[in-house]
């Protein structure tokens, strides 16, 4: 039942915006009573947090489903490309991620969780970059933390752009995204 409610919160946020997220709208979207929503999520903040965590989980599952490429960096790029909106569901997730990331700046419940998710994402990217460095694919002098943080910023920028345009990522944008990441790998600074 709580999954249906969180899915309803995600849909309401993507369609109507975070400011429109209310227990009443989520209940209507999920097809449950208002009391049911309140039972599972006593506060709006808890509902917002659940939507953030579910969105992040969906993105992680999708990214990890990417087939391995011939190199570690090509695998990383393939995973990151799957984070960009390519259908209605992933577009909805991008909109919700951007809205919740903005809310995290002022919400004491959501903020720490959002920052933790960002740190986990950067750490996962860094782990792949470390492997690429160890295998000789990237120079040993690569500052993998700095590079991982810059890659994360690029991903967030593309998510914001796509969410703002209310569309899915075009082929052109995917080519630009891939070229931007490839350039980052080629021009990473020494520590």
Protein Blocks (a to p, Z undefined) as FASTA:
>chain_A
ZZmmmmmmmmmmmmnojklpcfklmmmmnopafklmmmmmmbfklmmmmmmmmmmmmmmm
mmmmpccdfbfklmmmmmmmmmpccbfklmmmmmmmmmmmmmmmmmmklmmmmmmmmmmm
mmmmmmmmmmmmmnomacfklcfklmmmmmmmmmmmmmmmmmmnopacdfklmmmmmmmm
mmmmmmcccZZ
